[in-house]
Amino acid sequence: MHVQLPTVRILVLGVSLLLGVVLLAACVPVAPAPSVSAQAIVDEPDMDMIAAEVQDFWDEYARTNVAGDIESWIALWDEAGVKMIPDHPPIVGRDSVLAFKQAASQKVDVTSMTISNQDVELSGDLATVRGVYEGVKTPKDGSAPIIIDGWYASVLKRQSDGSWGLLWDTCASNVPPAAASEPDMDEVAAEVQAFWDEYARTNIAGDLEGWIALWDEAGVKMIPDFPPIVGRDNVLAFKQAASEKVDVTSMSITNQDVALSGDWAMVRGIYDAVKTPKDGSAPNVIDGWYESVLKRQPDGSWGLYWDTCASKVPPASP
């Protein structure tokens, strides 16, 4: 076969150019692919610096307490702060904490306070902290100063400006509570007798409003030959019905014994009275004994909780 010369030359030139490109590519160094980290490296917090910040926080807390600077003291609290102290319901929210502090400051001055932080655990914007405290509170009524000494476990929250705010504050005292004083039973007996004197007075005066006010809301009246009358409203209805038929023209109640248990007083004694029917029939003399239970009310007074009685006067012959 005969091939024309120009065609052969073109073919050889093309092959030469292709071979040159391949050789040139082989000589170019290969750049390494950039590595991509799966997670950014986070610096560990400087716990010594955090501990110093927390101690500075407590130093300011103590300083504002001693200075009576309530405005600066409440500024140390997170808006959702909760104060939890022994024998008191949680005080929730900065406004409520402020109101509690203002009320306390009207009664006592904090004359000294030191707070020593001992441990800090960090989790994001929250720091769990614990340590010890001591101080002196001086009542404004001139009574003896009160030593406070105990420990705390609290939570601080990082605020938007980078400062710490007190989110949860709990504490307990190392000072044992004062022993409960024994009640003055002579004083209690006098209170009970005064209660019965008022009970008799309101009966004679026909003062139903004053009489029913002497009863506990859950009071129960139990009299012979009658079902229990349960609840203050029912006791009042019973009394109103009775007062439409008779007047109590005299009454005396003499307490003879009192047994006390917390807010409860078990009392017993004797009574006598005269009830005069409104229909003009003969007066009815009543003379007997009682065993009753009084309950201390929120205002400190006594309320009649259970009232039972029996008559010494024998019933009329059928």
C-alpha positions as CSV (number, residue, x, y, z in Angstrom):
1,M,0.0,0.0,0.0
2,H,1.3,3.5,-0.8
3,V,0.9,6.3,1.8
4,Q,1.4,9.9,0.9
5,L,4.3,11.5,2.8
6,P,2.5,14.6,4.2
7,T,0.0,12.3,6.0
8,V,2.8,10.3,7.7
9,R,4.5,13.5,8.9
10,I,1.3,14.8,10.5
11,L,0.8,11.6,12.3
12,V,4.3,11.5,13.7
13,L,4.0,15.1,14.9
14,G,0.7,14.4,16.7
15,V,2.2,11.4,18.5
16,S,5.2,13.5,19.6
17,L,3.1,16.3,21.0
18,L,1.0,13.8,23.0
19,L,4.0,12.1,24.4
20,G,5.5,15.5,25.5
21,V,2.3,16.4,27.4
22,V,2.4,13.1,29.3
23,L,6.0,13.5,30.2
24,L,5.5,17.1,31.4
25,A,2.6,16.0,33.6
26,A,4.7,13.3,35.2
27,C,7.3,15.8,36.2
28,V,4.9,18.2,38.1
29,P,5.1,17.6,41.9
30,V,1.9,16.4,43.6
31,A,0.6,18.9,46.3
32,P,-0.7,17.2,49.4
33,A,-4.5,17.5,50.0
34,P,-5.3,19.9,52.9
35,S,-6.3,18.0,56.0
36,V,-9.8,18.8,57.5
37,S,-10.2,18.4,61.3
38,A,-13.5,16.8,62.4
39,Q,-13.7,18.9,65.6
40,A,-12.3,22.2,66.6
41,I,-9.8,22.0,69.5
42,V,-11.3,23.8,72.6
43,D,-8.9,25.2,75.1
44,E,-9.3,23.8,78.6
45,P,-10.6,26.5,81.1
46,D,-8.0,27.9,83.5
47,M,-9.5,26.6,86.7
48,D,-7.2,28.6,88.9
49,M,-8.5,31.8,87.2
50,I,-12.1,30.5,87.6
51,A,-11.5,29.8,91.3
52,A,-10.1,33.3,91.8
53,E,-13.2,34.8,90.0
54,V,-15.5,32.8,92.3
55,Q,-13.7,33.9,95.4
56,D,-13.9,37.6,94.3
57,F,-17.6,37.0,93.8
58,W,-18.0,35.8,97.4
59,D,-15.8,38.6,98.7
60,E,-18.2,41.1,97.1
61,Y,-21.2,39.2,98.4
62,A,-19.8,39.5,102.0
63,R,-18.8,43.1,101.5
64,T,-22.2,44.2,100.4
65,N,-23.8,42.3,103.2
66,V,-21.7,44.0,105.9
67,A,-22.1,47.4,104.2
68,G,-25.9,47.0,104.1
69,D,-25.7,47.8,100.3
70,I,-28.7,45.8,99.3
71,E,-28.8,47.3,95.8
72,S,-25.3,46.0,95.0
73,W,-26.0,42.7,96.8
74,I,-29.0,41.9,94.7
75,A,-27.1,42.8,91.6
76,L,-25.0,39.7,92.3
77,W,-28.0,37.5,91.7
78,D,-29.2,35.9,88.4
79,E,-32.7,37.1,87.5
80,A,-34.0,33.5,88.1
81,G,-32.0,33.1,91.3
82,V,-33.4,30.9,94.1
83,K,-32.4,31.2,97.8
84,M,-32.8,28.1,99.9
85,I,-32.2,28.3,103.6
86,P,-33.1,25.8,106.4
87,D,-36.6,25.8,107.8
88,H,-38.0,28.1,105.1
89,P,-39.6,27.5,101.7
90,P,-37.5,28.3,98.6
91,I,-37.4,32.0,97.7
92,V,-37.8,32.0,93.9
93,G,-36.7,34.8,91.6
94,R,-34.5,37.9,92.2
95,D,-37.5,40.1,93.1
96,S,-38.6,37.7,95.8
97,V,-35.0,37.4,97.1
98,L,-34.7,41.1,97.3
99,A,-38.0,41.4,99.3
100,F,-36.8,38.8,101.7
101,K,-33.5,40.6,102.2
102,Q,-35.1,43.9,102.7
103,A,-37.4,42.4,105.4
104,A,-34.5,40.8,107.1
105,S,-32.4,43.9,107.1
106,Q,-35.1,45.7,109.1
107,K,-34.5,43.3,112.0
108,V,-30.7,42.6,111.9
109,D,-27.4,44.1,110.7
110,V,-24.7,41.8,109.3
111,T,-21.7,43.1,111.2
112,S,-19.1,40.7,109.9
113,M,-19.0,38.0,107.2
114,T,-16.3,35.9,105.5
115,I,-16.9,33.3,102.8
116,S,-14.1,30.9,101.7
117,N,-14.7,28.9,98.5
118,Q,-13.2,25.4,98.6
119,D,-14.2,23.7,95.3
120,V,-15.4,24.7,91.8
121,E,-16.8,22.4,89.1
122,L,-17.4,24.0,85.7
123,S,-20.0,23.0,83.1
124,G,-20.4,25.5,80.3
125,D,-21.8,28.7,81.8
126,L,-22.6,27.1,85.1
127,A,-20.2,26.8,88.1
128,T,-21.0,24.5,91.0
129,V,-19.3,25.9,94.1
130,R,-19.0,25.0,97.7
131,G,-17.2,26.2,100.8
132,V,-17.6,27.6,104.3
133,Y,-18.8,30.9,105.8
134,E,-18.9,32.6,109.1
135,G,-20.3,35.9,110.4
136,V,-22.2,37.8,113.0
137,K,-25.7,39.2,112.8
138,T,-26.6,41.9,115.3
139,P,-30.4,42.3,116.0
140,K,-31.6,45.9,115.9
141,D,-33.7,45.3,119.1
142,G,-30.5,45.3,121.2
143,S,-30.5,41.6,121.9
144,A,-27.4,39.4,121.8
145,P,-25.5,39.1,118.5
146,I,-26.1,35.9,116.5
147,I,-23.0,33.9,115.4
148,I,-23.5,32.2,112.0
149,D,-21.1,29.5,110.9
150,G,-21.7,26.9,108.3
151,W,-21.2,25.6,104.7
152,Y,-22.8,26.3,101.4
153,A,-23.3,24.5,98.0
154,S,-24.4,26.9,95.3
155,V,-24.6,27.3,91.6
156,L,-23.3,30.4,89.7
157,K,-24.3,31.3,86.2
158,R,-22.2,33.3,83.7
159,Q,-24.0,36.5,82.8
160,S,-24.2,38.2,79.4
161,D,-21.5,40.7,80.5
162,G,-19.1,37.9,81.6
163,S,-19.7,38.2,85.3
164,W,-21.1,35.5,87.6
165,G,-24.6,35.6,88.9
166,L,-26.0,33.6,91.8
167,L,-28.5,31.1,90.4
168,W,-29.1,28.7,93.3
169,D,-27.9,29.4,96.9
170,T,-28.1,26.8,99.6
171,C,-26.5,26.8,103.1
172,A,-26.6,25.0,106.4
173,S,-25.3,26.0,109.8
174,N,-22.6,24.3,112.0
175,V,-24.1,26.1,115.0
176,P,-26.6,23.7,116.6
177,P,-30.1,25.2,117.0
178,A,-31.1,26.4,120.5
179,A,-32.8,23.9,122.6
180,A,-36.6,24.4,122.6
181,S,-37.7,26.0,125.8
182,E,-40.2,24.1,127.9
183,P,-43.6,25.7,127.8
184,D,-44.7,27.6,130.8
185,M,-47.7,25.5,131.8
186,D,-49.0,28.1,134.3
187,E,-49.1,30.6,131.4
188,V,-50.8,28.0,129.1
189,A,-53.3,27.2,131.8
190,A,-54.1,31.0,132.2
191,E,-54.6,31.2,128.4
192,V,-57.0,28.3,128.5
193,Q,-59.0,29.8,131.4
194,A,-59.1,33.1,129.6
195,F,-60.4,31.2,126.5
196,W,-63.3,29.6,128.5
197,D,-64.1,33.0,130.2
198,E,-64.6,34.5,126.7
199,Y,-66.6,31.4,125.7
200,A,-69.0,32.0,128.7
201,R,-69.2,35.7,128.1
202,T,-70.2,35.5,124.5
203,N,-72.8,32.8,125.4
204,I,-74.4,35.1,128.0
205,A,-74.2,38.1,125.7
206,G,-75.8,36.2,122.8
207,D,-72.8,37.3,120.8
208,L,-72.9,34.5,118.2
209,E,-70.3,36.2,116.0
210,G,-67.8,36.4,118.9
211,W,-68.7,32.9,120.1
212,I,-68.1,31.1,116.7
213,A,-64.8,33.0,116.3
214,L,-63.5,30.9,119.2
215,W,-63.8,27.7,117.1
216,D,-61.3,26.1,114.7
217,E,-62.6,25.9,111.2
218,A,-62.7,22.1,111.5
219,G,-64.2,22.2,115.0
220,V,-66.5,19.4,116.1
221,K,-69.1,19.7,118.9
222,M,-70.2,16.5,120.6
223,I,-73.1,16.6,123.1
224,P,-75.0,13.7,124.7
225,D,-77.8,12.1,122.7
226,F,-76.9,14.0,119.5
227,P,-74.8,13.2,116.5
228,P,-71.5,15.0,116.2
229,I,-71.8,18.5,114.7
230,V,-68.8,18.7,112.3
231,G,-67.3,21.9,111.0
232,R,-67.5,25.5,112.1
233,D,-70.4,26.4,109.8
234,N,-72.5,23.5,111.1
235,V,-71.7,24.4,114.7
236,L,-72.8,28.0,114.0
237,A,-76.1,26.8,112.4
238,F,-76.8,24.6,115.5
239,K,-76.1,27.5,117.8
240,Q,-78.3,29.8,115.9
241,A,-81.2,27.4,116.0
242,A,-80.7,26.8,119.8
243,S,-80.6,30.6,120.5
244,E,-84.0,31.0,119.0
245,K,-85.4,28.9,121.8
246,V,-83.3,29.7,124.9
247,D,-81.1,32.4,126.4
248,V,-78.0,31.5,128.3
249,T,-78.5,33.7,131.4
250,S,-75.5,32.5,133.4
251,M,-72.4,30.4,132.7
252,S,-69.1,29.6,134.4
253,I,-66.4,27.3,133.2
254,T,-63.5,26.2,135.4
255,N,-60.5,24.5,133.8
256,Q,-58.8,21.9,135.9
257,D,-56.1,20.3,133.8
258,V,-54.1,21.0,130.7
259,A,-51.9,18.6,128.7
260,L,-49.9,20.2,125.9
261,S,-48.5,18.6,122.7
262,G,-47.1,21.0,120.1
263,D,-50.0,23.1,118.8
264,W,-52.6,21.0,120.7
265,A,-54.0,21.4,124.2
266,M,-56.1,18.7,125.8
267,V,-58.2,20.4,128.5
268,R,-60.7,19.2,131.1
269,G,-62.8,20.8,133.8
270,I,-66.3,21.6,135.1
271,Y,-69.0,24.0,134.1
272,D,-72.4,25.2,135.2
273,A,-75.0,27.4,133.6
274,V,-78.6,28.4,133.4
275,K,-80.6,28.4,130.2
276,T,-83.9,30.3,130.2
277,P,-86.4,29.2,127.6
278,K,-88.0,32.0,125.6
279,D,-91.4,30.5,125.9
280,G,-91.6,31.5,129.6
281,S,-91.1,28.0,131.0
282,A,-88.8,27.3,134.0
283,P,-85.1,27.9,133.6
284,N,-83.0,24.8,133.0
285,V,-79.9,24.4,135.2
286,I,-77.0,22.6,133.6
287,D,-74.0,21.4,135.6
288,G,-71.4,19.0,134.3
289,W,-67.9,18.3,133.1
290,Y,-66.1,18.6,129.8
291,E,-63.1,17.2,127.9
292,S,-62.0,19.3,124.9
293,V,-59.2,19.8,122.5
294,L,-57.9,23.3,121.6
295,K,-55.7,24.0,118.6
296,R,-53.3,26.8,118.3
297,Q,-54.4,29.1,115.4
298,P,-52.0,31.0,113.0
299,D,-52.4,34.2,115.0
300,G,-51.3,32.4,118.2
301,S,-54.8,32.2,119.8
302,W,-56.6,29.0,120.7
303,G,-59.4,27.6,118.7
304,L,-61.9,25.0,119.9
305,Y,-61.3,21.8,117.9
306,W,-63.2,19.1,119.7
307,D,-65.7,19.8,122.4
308,T,-67.4,17.1,124.5
309,C,-69.4,17.4,127.7
310,A,-71.7,15.5,130.0
311,S,-74.2,16.7,132.6
312,K,-74.1,16.0,136.3
313,V,-77.9,16.7,136.4
314,P,-79.8,13.5,136.1
315,P,-82.3,13.4,133.2
316,A,-85.9,14.0,134.0
317,S,-87.9,10.9,134.5
318,P,-89.7,9.7,131.4
